């Protein structure tokens, strides 16, 4: 795409130079001047003429390429060589602006290939064989080593481990699995070795379904047609028919009328009919809106998405990394008989020598170097927590099950998140809450979306019900659905798409690989670019580079302003164009006056379009 635009830009520059040279030549060098005009025309306009010819052969006669070709060839026929080149130059400049607003990276799934497993270690004849995942049968046993992706869905037959499920759920906390637990392809095995009995073939596995959803969801979205193309379907045949009638009928019905005079008027009519103001100002308006968006840290991948934002009706959000920070931190410390620092110190020493996110959260909050000599006899109680000796004291850190197993009386916490219960020397010492934190910007975002007439705000997340409910309640969302896999999110988005109005648009905001299918399926997919995965960014139509969801409200404002300016330019350009066409048909205005009027309209439309760039100061 960049190379194509570069070539187009070079063609325009060369043509402009040739036109400038011809203007500087003496009048008596008319033949040479005309040759330069023809060369300039061929350089800048040959592709338009070829497109018109191809489209005629395909039965698509009346489009903007045909209009440009007929009008410019007509200009050559009546000896108006500069106008012929100028008309084509205007059109190509407009096309160049439009190319910047074209969608550059639709539904690319290249980044998602990272979650597709390359191989599977399968037990056969009492040996482990490395094979392609699609060669593994249901019921066979596969071995997944630490650091490897789980290649197929199945059930754990042997071993325990923590699974990184970000690729599927988008949630940062690893999931602990053991004997009898179901595991899904696409997850990464963090530590222990697992033996898994395969329950689904590779073609039916979760990771394959996700990839298929991204690849196919784009086909369900209708692509916005370019306004110029739709306008030309009606406008072009009308002006061509009028021009033909203008050349033929007056000499027949008007006494002493010369056919050559009316042919000149008809060809002038065609030259004037070129909608230069529309051709350049409309793409430029969208380009200005996209430029204004980029200055506030938002990338819009096409003018059709900018237009669609003006009709935002439903906003659907992921939770982790979108509305929340996506990083788990110590949020509250509630000690009993100890200070906050003391309770945090014991908990950090007890958990501090592992790489589990809980341990990392504690160490971040404690922010001091740990002395390994103070910790002895650490014992991990599977699925419950740890028991260890810290500085001569027996410390228990874990969940409610750990407290009950050691018969420690404790106060049940009503907080939402990961609760660590701590006991020292058999006595309950308090709790520490570790949770993901709602972004401060999310409160502003929800408020501003509603202020911009978004009728429904929905959260879809793979996180637990209680955590999701608290986030939804705190932010004042209209509804939420929790504990969802990517396939579930797609189902919900499909339902919401059916429920919205015919003109309304559904926006989905997400940041993870698991969000890629719904980003592709939604009317407008919005990815959080700073923290979001490459796959989500590639699948999205809009990327918020600053990870601030409130920027979406700014984008809706820019979109609405852009569409107002586009409509102003359309009405203004068409009104003036009709007036000039009428004057040209009756011979009231000369060719140069008509072209000058057309250029003047274009300049005014361009100035109006550039106002969009000032929006950034207000949002």
C-alpha positions as CSV (number, residue, x, y, z in Angstrom):
1,X,0.0,0.0,0.0
2,X,2.8,2.4,0.9
3,X,4.6,1.7,-2.4
4,X,1.4,2.3,-4.4
5,X,0.8,5.6,-2.7
6,X,4.4,6.6,-3.3
7,X,4.1,5.9,-7.0
8,X,0.8,7.8,-7.1
9,X,2.5,10.8,-5.4
10,X,5.4,10.7,-7.8
11,X,3.0,10.7,-10.8
12,X,1.2,13.7,-9.5
13,X,4.5,15.7,-8.9
14,X,5.8,14.8,-12.4
15,X,2.6,15.9,-14.0
16,X,2.5,19.1,-12.1
17,X,6.1,19.9,-13.2
18,X,5.2,19.2,-16.8
19,X,2.1,21.5,-16.5
20,X,4.3,24.2,-14.9
21,X,6.8,24.0,-17.7
22,X,4.1,24.3,-20.4
23,X,2.8,27.4,-18.7
24,X,6.2,29.0,-18.8
25,X,6.7,28.3,-22.6
26,X,6.1,31.0,-25.2
27,X,2.7,31.1,-26.9
28,X,4.2,30.3,-30.3
29,X,5.3,26.9,-28.9
30,X,1.7,25.7,-28.7
31,X,2.4,22.3,-30.3
32,X,5.2,21.5,-27.8
33,X,3.0,22.9,-25.0
34,X,0.2,20.5,-26.0
35,X,2.6,17.6,-26.2
36,X,3.7,18.3,-22.6
37,X,0.0,18.4,-21.5
38,X,-0.7,15.1,-23.2
39,X,2.4,13.5,-21.6
40,X,1.3,14.9,-18.2
41,X,-2.2,13.6,-18.8
42,X,-1.0,10.1,-19.7
43,X,1.3,9.9,-16.6
44,X,-1.4,11.0,-14.1
45,X,-4.5,9.6,-15.8
46,X,-3.7,6.5,-17.8
47,X,-4.8,4.2,-14.9
48,X,-8.2,5.9,-14.7
49,X,-8.7,5.5,-18.4
50,X,-7.8,1.8,-18.2
51,X,-10.2,1.3,-15.3
52,X,-13.0,2.9,-17.3
53,X,-12.3,0.7,-20.2
54,X,-12.2,-2.5,-18.1
55,X,-15.4,-1.5,-16.3
56,X,-17.2,-0.9,-19.7
57,X,-16.2,-4.4,-20.8
58,X,-17.6,-5.7,-17.5
59,X,-20.9,-3.9,-18.1
60,X,-20.1,-1.2,-15.4
61,X,-20.3,1.9,-17.6
62,X,-21.4,4.7,-15.4
63,X,-18.8,5.2,-12.6
64,X,-16.4,8.0,-11.6
65,X,-13.7,6.6,-13.8
66,X,-15.9,6.8,-16.9
67,X,-16.9,10.4,-16.0
68,X,-13.3,11.5,-15.6
69,X,-12.3,9.8,-18.9
70,X,-15.2,11.3,-21.0
71,X,-14.8,14.7,-19.4
72,X,-11.1,15.0,-20.0
73,X,-11.1,13.5,-23.5
74,X,-13.9,16.0,-24.2
75,X,-11.6,18.8,-23.0
76,X,-8.9,17.6,-25.4
77,X,-11.5,17.5,-28.3
78,X,-12.4,21.2,-27.8
79,X,-8.7,22.2,-27.4
80,X,-8.8,22.8,-23.6
81,X,-5.6,20.8,-22.9
82,X,-4.8,22.5,-19.5
83,X,-8.3,21.8,-18.2
84,X,-8.1,18.1,-19.2
85,X,-4.9,17.7,-17.2
86,X,-6.2,19.8,-14.3
87,X,-9.4,17.8,-13.9
88,X,-7.4,14.5,-13.8
89,X,-4.9,16.0,-11.3
90,X,-7.7,17.0,-9.0
91,X,-9.2,13.6,-9.2
92,X,-5.8,11.8,-8.5
93,X,-5.1,14.1,-5.5
94,X,-8.4,13.2,-4.1
95,X,-7.7,9.5,-4.6
96,X,-4.3,9.9,-2.9
97,X,-6.0,11.4,0.2
98,X,-8.6,8.7,0.1
99,X,-5.9,6.0,0.0
100,X,-4.7,7.2,3.4
101,X,-8.1,6.6,4.8
102,X,-8.5,3.1,3.4
103,X,-8.4,0.2,5.7
104,X,-4.7,-1.0,5.8
105,X,-4.8,-4.1,7.8
106,X,-8.2,-5.9,7.7
107,X,-8.6,-9.0,9.8
108,X,-4.9,-10.1,9.6
109,X,-4.5,-13.2,11.7
110,X,-0.7,-13.4,11.4
111,X,-0.1,-12.5,15.1
112,X,-2.6,-15.1,16.2
113,X,-0.5,-17.8,14.8
114,X,1.6,-17.7,18.0
115,X,-1.2,-19.5,19.8
116,X,-1.4,-22.3,17.2
117,X,0.6,-25.2,18.6
118,X,3.3,-26.5,16.3
119,X,3.5,-30.1,17.7
120,X,2.1,-32.5,20.3
121,X,4.1,-35.0,22.4
122,X,2.0,-38.2,22.2
123,X,2.5,-41.5,24.1
124,X,2.6,-44.4,21.6
125,X,4.1,-47.8,22.1
126,X,5.4,-46.6,25.5
127,X,7.4,-43.9,23.9
128,X,6.9,-40.2,23.4
129,X,6.6,-39.1,19.8
130,X,6.6,-35.5,18.5
131,X,3.8,-35.3,15.9
132,X,1.6,-32.7,14.2
133,X,-1.4,-31.9,16.5
134,X,-3.9,-32.9,13.8
135,X,-2.4,-36.5,13.8
136,X,-3.4,-37.1,17.4
137,X,-6.6,-39.1,18.0
138,X,-9.2,-38.8,20.7
139,X,-8.3,-40.9,23.8
140,X,-4.6,-40.7,23.2
141,X,-2.3,-39.4,26.0
142,X,-0.2,-36.3,25.3
143,X,2.6,-34.9,27.5
144,X,2.9,-31.2,28.0
145,X,6.2,-30.0,29.5
146,X,6.7,-26.7,31.4
147,X,6.7,-23.7,29.0
148,X,4.8,-25.6,26.2
149,X,1.4,-24.8,24.7
150,X,-1.3,-27.3,25.3
151,X,-2.0,-28.5,21.7
152,X,-5.4,-30.2,22.2
153,X,-8.4,-30.1,24.5
154,X,-8.4,-32.9,27.1
155,X,-8.5,-34.0,30.7
156,X,-5.5,-34.2,33.1
157,X,-4.5,-37.8,33.7
158,X,-1.4,-37.2,35.7
159,X,0.4,-34.2,37.2
160,X,-0.3,-30.7,38.6
161,X,0.5,-27.3,37.2
162,X,-0.5,-23.6,36.8
163,X,-1.8,-22.7,33.4
164,X,-1.5,-19.4,31.7
165,X,-5.0,-18.9,30.2
166,X,-4.5,-15.3,28.9
167,X,-4.9,-16.5,25.3
168,X,-8.4,-17.8,26.0
169,X,-9.8,-15.8,28.9
170,X,-7.7,-12.7,28.9
171,X,-7.3,-13.1,32.7
172,X,-3.9,-12.6,34.3
173,X,-4.1,-15.0,37.2
174,X,-2.9,-18.5,36.2
175,X,-5.3,-21.4,36.7
176,X,-4.3,-24.4,38.8
177,X,-5.1,-27.8,37.3
178,X,-4.7,-31.4,38.5
179,X,-6.0,-34.9,38.1
180,X,-9.4,-34.9,36.4
181,X,-9.4,-31.2,35.4
182,X,-10.4,-30.2,31.9
183,X,-7.8,-28.2,30.0
184,X,-8.1,-26.3,26.8
185,X,-5.7,-25.9,23.8
186,X,-4.0,-22.6,23.6
187,X,-3.1,-22.4,27.3
188,X,0.6,-22.4,28.3
189,X,1.8,-24.8,30.9
190,X,3.8,-22.7,33.4
191,X,5.5,-25.3,35.7
192,X,4.7,-28.9,36.3
193,X,4.6,-31.7,33.6
194,X,1.1,-32.8,32.6
195,X,-0.2,-36.0,31.0
196,X,-3.5,-35.2,29.2
197,X,-6.1,-37.5,27.7
198,X,-7.2,-36.0,24.4
199,X,-11.0,-35.3,24.3
200,X,-11.3,-33.5,21.0
201,X,-9.5,-33.7,17.6
202,X,-7.4,-30.7,16.6
203,X,-10.0,-29.5,14.1
204,X,-12.5,-29.2,17.0
205,X,-10.1,-27.8,19.6
206,X,-10.6,-24.5,21.3
207,X,-7.5,-22.9,19.7
208,X,-8.6,-23.9,16.2
209,X,-12.1,-22.5,16.8
210,X,-10.6,-19.1,17.9
211,X,-8.5,-18.9,14.7
212,X,-11.4,-19.8,12.5
213,X,-13.6,-17.2,14.2
214,X,-11.1,-14.4,13.4
215,X,-10.6,-15.6,9.9
216,X,-14.3,-15.8,9.1
217,X,-15.8,-13.0,11.2
218,X,-14.6,-10.4,8.8
219,X,-16.8,-11.9,6.1
220,X,-19.9,-11.1,8.2
221,X,-19.3,-7.4,8.1
222,X,-20.6,-5.3,5.2
223,X,-18.0,-2.9,3.7
224,X,-19.1,0.7,3.4
225,X,-19.4,1.8,-0.2
226,X,-17.5,5.0,-1.1
227,X,-19.9,7.9,-1.4
228,X,-18.3,9.1,-4.7
229,X,-19.0,5.7,-6.3
230,X,-22.6,5.7,-5.1
231,X,-23.1,9.3,-6.2
232,X,-21.5,8.6,-9.6
233,X,-23.9,5.8,-10.4
234,X,-26.7,8.3,-10.6
235,X,-24.8,11.5,-11.4
236,X,-22.7,10.2,-14.3
237,X,-25.4,8.8,-16.6
238,X,-27.5,11.9,-16.0
239,X,-24.8,14.3,-17.1
240,X,-23.7,12.2,-20.0
241,X,-27.3,11.9,-21.3
242,X,-27.8,15.7,-20.8
243,X,-24.5,16.4,-22.7
244,X,-25.6,14.2,-25.6
245,X,-29.0,15.8,-25.8
246,X,-27.3,19.2,-25.5
247,X,-25.2,18.5,-28.6
248,X,-28.0,17.0,-30.7
249,X,-31.4,18.6,-29.9
250,X,-30.7,22.4,-30.0
251,X,-29.2,22.3,-33.6
252,X,-32.4,20.4,-34.7
253,X,-35.0,22.6,-33.0
254,X,-33.3,26.0,-33.0
255,X,-33.1,27.9,-36.3
256,X,-29.6,28.8,-37.5
257,X,-28.1,26.9,-34.5
258,X,-24.6,25.5,-35.4
259,X,-23.9,21.9,-34.4
260,X,-20.2,22.8,-33.7
261,X,-21.3,25.5,-31.2
262,X,-23.6,23.1,-29.3
263,X,-21.0,20.3,-29.4
264,X,-18.6,22.8,-27.8
265,X,-21.2,23.5,-25.1
266,X,-21.9,19.8,-24.6
267,X,-18.2,19.0,-24.1
268,X,-17.8,22.1,-21.9
269,X,-20.7,20.8,-19.9
270,X,-18.9,17.4,-19.5
271,X,-15.7,19.1,-18.3
272,X,-17.6,21.2,-15.8
273,X,-19.5,18.2,-14.7
274,X,-16.5,16.6,-13.0
275,X,-17.2,16.7,-9.3
276,X,-13.7,17.8,-8.2
277,X,-14.9,19.5,-5.0
278,X,-16.6,16.3,-3.9
279,X,-13.7,14.1,-5.1
280,X,-11.1,15.9,-3.0
281,X,-13.1,17.4,-0.1
282,X,-14.9,14.3,1.0
283,X,-11.8,12.1,1.3
284,X,-10.0,15.0,2.8
285,X,-12.7,15.5,5.4
286,X,-12.3,11.9,6.5
287,X,-8.6,12.2,6.4
288,X,-8.8,15.2,8.6
289,X,-11.0,13.3,11.1
290,X,-8.5,10.4,11.1
291,X,-5.6,13.0,11.5
292,X,-7.4,14.6,14.5
293,X,-7.9,11.2,16.0
294,X,-4.2,10.3,15.7
295,X,-3.3,13.5,17.6
296,X,-5.2,12.3,20.6
297,X,-3.7,8.8,20.4
298,X,-6.3,6.9,18.4
299,X,-5.6,5.1,15.1
300,X,-8.6,4.6,12.8
301,X,-8.0,2.1,10.0
302,X,-10.5,3.4,7.5
303,X,-12.9,6.3,6.7
304,X,-15.8,3.8,6.8
305,X,-15.1,3.2,10.5
306,X,-14.8,6.9,11.2
307,X,-18.2,7.3,9.6
308,X,-19.7,4.4,11.6
309,X,-18.6,5.8,14.9
310,X,-21.1,8.6,14.5
311,X,-23.8,6.0,14.9
312,X,-22.5,4.3,18.0
313,X,-25.4,2.7,19.8
314,X,-24.1,-0.2,21.8
315,X,-20.6,-0.4,23.5
316,X,-19.5,-3.9,24.5
317,X,-16.3,-4.1,26.7
318,X,-13.9,-6.7,27.9
319,X,-12.9,-6.2,31.5
320,X,-9.3,-7.1,32.2
321,X,-6.9,-4.6,30.6
322,X,-9.7,-2.6,29.1
323,X,-11.8,-1.3,32.1
324,X,-9.3,-2.5,34.6
325,X,-5.5,-2.2,34.7
326,X,-4.9,-5.9,34.1
327,X,-2.2,-6.0,36.8
328,X,-3.0,-7.6,40.2
329,X,-1.8,-5.6,43.2
330,X,-2.3,-5.5,47.0
331,X,-5.4,-3.4,47.4
332,X,-6.2,-3.8,51.2
333,X,-4.5,-5.0,54.3
334,X,-6.7,-5.8,57.3
335,X,-4.4,-7.0,60.2
336,X,-5.6,-8.3,63.6
337,X,-3.1,-7.8,66.4
338,X,-0.4,-6.7,64.0
339,X,0.4,-3.6,62.0
340,X,-0.1,-3.5,58.2
341,X,3.6,-3.6,57.6
342,X,4.1,-6.7,59.9
343,X,1.2,-8.6,58.3
344,X,2.5,-7.8,54.8
345,X,6.0,-8.8,55.8
346,X,5.0,-12.3,57.1
347,X,2.8,-12.9,54.1
348,X,5.5,-11.8,51.6
349,X,8.2,-14.0,53.3
350,X,5.8,-17.0,53.2
351,X,4.9,-16.6,49.6
352,X,7.9,-14.6,48.4
353,X,10.1,-17.3,46.8
354,X,7.9,-18.3,43.9
355,X,7.0,-16.6,40.6
356,X,3.2,-16.9,41.2
357,X,1.3,-13.6,40.5
358,X,0.2,-13.5,44.1
359,X,3.8,-13.7,45.2
360,X,4.8,-11.0,42.8
361,X,2.0,-8.8,44.0
362,X,3.1,-9.2,47.6
363,X,6.7,-8.5,46.8
364,X,5.8,-5.4,44.9
365,X,3.8,-4.1,47.8
366,X,6.5,-5.0,50.4
367,X,9.2,-3.3,48.2
368,X,12.1,-4.6,50.3
369,X,14.7,-7.2,49.7
370,X,13.9,-10.6,51.2
371,X,16.4,-12.5,53.5
372,X,16.1,-16.2,52.5
373,X,17.7,-17.2,55.8
374,X,14.6,-16.1,57.7
375,X,12.5,-18.7,55.9
376,X,12.6,-22.5,56.7
377,X,10.5,-25.6,56.2
378,X,8.2,-24.2,53.5
379,X,5.4,-26.6,52.6
380,X,2.9,-26.0,49.8
381,X,-0.6,-27.4,50.5
382,X,-2.1,-28.1,47.0
383,X,-5.1,-25.8,46.2
384,X,-5.0,-24.2,49.6
385,X,-1.8,-22.2,50.3
386,X,1.5,-22.5,52.1
387,X,2.7,-23.3,55.6
388,X,6.2,-22.0,56.5
389,X,8.5,-20.9,59.3
390,X,9.3,-17.2,59.1
391,X,11.8,-15.9,61.6
392,X,10.9,-18.7,64.0
393,X,7.1,-18.3,63.7
394,X,4.8,-20.7,61.9
395,X,2.9,-18.7,59.2
396,X,-0.1,-19.9,57.2
397,X,-1.0,-18.0,54.0
398,X,-3.8,-19.2,51.8
399,X,-7.6,-19.5,51.3
400,X,-10.4,-20.5,53.6
401,X,-9.7,-24.2,53.0
402,X,-6.2,-23.7,54.6
403,X,-7.7,-22.1,57.7
404,X,-10.3,-24.9,58.1
405,X,-7.7,-27.7,57.5
406,X,-5.6,-26.4,60.4
407,X,-8.7,-25.6,62.6
408,X,-7.8,-21.9,62.7
409,X,-10.7,-19.6,63.7
410,X,-10.9,-16.8,61.1
411,X,-13.1,-13.9,60.0
412,X,-14.6,-14.5,56.6
413,X,-13.8,-11.5,54.3
414,X,-16.6,-9.9,52.2
415,X,-14.2,-8.3,49.8
416,X,-14.2,-9.2,46.1
417,X,-11.0,-10.4,44.7
418,X,-8.2,-12.8,45.7
419,X,-8.3,-13.0,49.6
420,X,-5.2,-14.2,51.4
421,X,-6.0,-15.4,55.0
422,X,-2.9,-15.2,57.2
423,X,-2.4,-17.0,60.6
424,X,0.7,-16.8,62.8
425,X,1.5,-19.5,65.3
426,X,-2.0,-20.9,64.9
427,X,-3.8,-17.5,65.5
428,X,-5.7,-15.7,62.8
429,X,-3.7,-12.5,62.0
430,X,-5.8,-10.9,59.2
431,X,-6.4,-10.7,55.5
432,X,-4.8,-9.2,52.4
433,X,-6.9,-8.4,49.3
434,X,-5.2,-8.8,46.0
435,X,-7.2,-7.6,43.0
436,X,-7.2,-6.0,39.7
437,X,-7.9,-2.3,39.9
438,X,-10.5,-0.4,37.8
439,X,-8.8,2.2,35.7
440,X,-9.6,5.8,36.9
441,X,-10.2,6.6,33.2
442,X,-12.9,3.9,33.1
443,X,-15.3,5.9,35.3
444,X,-14.8,8.9,33.0
445,X,-15.3,6.7,30.0
446,X,-18.6,5.2,31.0
447,X,-19.9,8.7,31.9
448,X,-18.8,10.2,28.6
449,X,-20.2,7.3,26.5
450,X,-23.6,7.9,28.0
451,X,-23.2,11.6,27.4
452,X,-22.6,10.9,23.7
453,X,-25.9,9.0,23.5
454,X,-24.6,5.5,23.7
455,X,-27.8,3.6,24.7
456,X,-26.3,0.4,26.1
457,X,-23.0,-0.5,27.7
458,X,-22.3,-4.2,28.2
459,X,-19.3,-6.0,29.7
460,X,-18.3,-9.5,28.5
461,X,-15.5,-11.1,30.5
462,X,-13.9,-14.4,31.3
463,X,-13.4,-13.5,34.9
464,X,-15.4,-14.8,37.9
465,X,-19.0,-13.8,38.5
466,X,-18.5,-12.0,41.8
467,X,-15.5,-10.0,40.6
468,X,-17.3,-9.1,37.3
469,X,-20.5,-8.0,39.2
470,X,-18.5,-5.6,41.4
471,X,-16.8,-4.0,38.5
472,X,-20.1,-3.6,36.6
473,X,-21.8,-2.1,39.7
474,X,-18.9,0.3,40.4
475,X,-18.9,1.6,36.9
476,X,-22.6,1.7,36.4
477,X,-22.8,-0.5,33.4
478,X,-26.1,-1.5,31.9
479,X,-25.3,-5.3,32.0
480,X,-22.5,-7.8,32.2
481,X,-21.8,-11.5,31.5
482,X,-19.0,-13.4,33.2
483,X,-16.9,-16.6,33.0
484,X,-17.1,-16.5,29.2
485,X,-14.8,-18.2,26.6
486,X,-14.1,-16.5,23.3
487,X,-16.9,-18.6,21.6
488,X,-19.3,-17.4,24.3
489,X,-18.3,-13.8,23.7
490,X,-19.0,-14.3,20.0
491,X,-22.5,-15.7,20.7
492,X,-23.3,-12.7,23.0
493,X,-22.1,-10.2,20.4
494,X,-24.1,-11.9,17.7
495,X,-27.2,-11.5,19.9
496,X,-26.5,-7.9,20.6
497,X,-26.0,-7.2,16.9
498,X,-29.5,-8.6,16.3
499,X,-31.0,-6.4,19.0
500,X,-29.6,-3.0,18.0
501,X,-31.4,-0.7,15.6
502,X,-30.8,-0.9,11.8
503,X,-28.8,2.3,11.7
504,X,-27.0,1.9,15.1
505,X,-23.5,0.5,15.4
506,X,-22.1,-2.0,17.9
507,X,-18.6,-1.2,19.2
508,X,-16.5,-3.8,21.0
509,X,-13.5,-2.8,23.1
510,X,-10.9,-5.4,24.1
511,X,-7.2,-6.0,24.5
512,X,-6.4,-9.7,24.4
513,X,-5.9,-12.5,21.9
514,X,-9.2,-13.9,23.2
515,X,-11.0,-10.7,22.1
516,X,-9.8,-10.9,18.4
517,X,-12.9,-12.9,17.2
518,X,-15.4,-10.4,18.6
519,X,-13.3,-7.4,17.5
520,X,-13.5,-8.8,13.9
521,X,-17.2,-9.6,14.2
522,X,-18.4,-6.2,15.7
523,X,-19.5,-3.3,13.5
524,X,-16.4,-1.5,14.9
525,X,-13.7,-3.3,16.8
526,X,-11.7,-1.1,19.2
527,X,-8.4,-2.5,20.6
528,X,-6.3,-1.1,23.5
529,X,-3.0,-0.6,21.8
530,X,-0.6,0.1,24.6
531,X,-1.3,-3.1,26.6
532,X,-3.3,-5.0,24.0
533,X,-2.0,-8.1,22.1
534,X,-0.8,-7.8,18.6
535,X,-3.6,-10.1,17.5
536,X,-6.3,-7.8,19.0
537,X,-4.7,-4.7,17.4
538,X,-4.5,-6.4,14.0
539,X,-8.2,-7.6,14.2
540,X,-9.5,-4.2,15.3
541,X,-10.8,-1.3,13.2
542,X,-9.8,1.4,15.8
543,X,-6.8,1.3,18.1
544,X,-6.6,3.4,21.3
545,X,-2.8,3.7,21.7
546,X,-3.0,5.3,25.2
547,X,-5.1,2.5,26.8
548,X,-7.7,5.1,27.9
549,X,-11.2,3.9,27.0
550,X,-12.6,7.5,27.4
551,X,-10.8,8.3,24.2
552,X,-13.7,6.5,22.5
553,X,-16.0,9.3,23.5
554,X,-13.6,11.8,21.9
555,X,-13.7,9.6,18.8
556,X,-17.5,9.7,18.6
557,X,-17.3,13.5,18.9
558,X,-14.7,13.7,16.0
559,X,-16.8,11.3,13.9
560,X,-20.0,13.4,14.4
561,X,-18.1,16.6,13.6
562,X,-16.6,15.0,10.5
563,X,-19.9,13.8,9.2
564,X,-21.4,17.3,9.7
565,X,-18.6,18.8,7.6
566,X,-18.9,16.1,5.0
567,X,-22.6,16.8,4.6
568,X,-22.0,20.6,4.4
569,X,-19.4,20.0,1.6
570,X,-21.8,17.6,-0.3
571,X,-24.7,20.1,-0.2
572,X,-22.5,23.1,-1.0
573,X,-20.6,21.4,-3.8
574,X,-23.7,19.9,-5.5
575,X,-25.6,23.2,-5.3
576,X,-22.8,25.2,-6.9
577,X,-22.2,22.4,-9.4
578,X,-25.8,22.4,-10.6
579,X,-25.8,26.2,-11.0
580,X,-22.6,26.2,-13.0
581,X,-23.8,23.3,-15.2
582,X,-27.0,25.3,-16.0
583,X,-24.9,28.3,-16.9
584,X,-22.6,26.2,-19.0
585,X,-25.5,24.6,-20.9
586,X,-26.8,28.0,-21.9
587,X,-23.4,29.3,-22.8
588,X,-23.6,32.0,-20.1
589,X,-20.2,31.1,-18.6
590,X,-16.9,30.4,-20.4
591,X,-14.8,27.2,-19.8
592,X,-12.3,29.1,-17.7
593,X,-14.9,30.7,-15.6
594,X,-16.6,27.3,-15.0
595,X,-13.3,25.7,-14.1
596,X,-12.4,28.6,-11.8
597,X,-15.8,28.3,-10.1
598,X,-15.3,24.6,-9.7
599,X,-11.8,25.1,-8.3
600,X,-13.1,27.8,-5.9
601,X,-15.7,25.4,-4.6
602,X,-13.0,22.8,-4.1
603,X,-10.8,25.3,-2.2
604,X,-13.7,26.3,0.1
605,X,-14.6,22.7,0.7
606,X,-11.0,21.9,1.5
607,X,-10.8,24.8,4.0
608,X,-14.0,23.6,5.6
609,X,-12.7,20.0,5.8
610,X,-9.5,21.2,7.5
611,X,-11.6,22.5,10.4
612,X,-11.8,19.0,11.6
613,X,-8.2,19.1,12.7
614,X,-9.1,21.7,15.3
615,X,-11.4,19.3,17.1
616,X,-8.4,17.9,19.1
617,X,-8.3,21.1,21.1
618,X,-11.8,20.6,22.4
619,X,-11.7,16.9,23.3
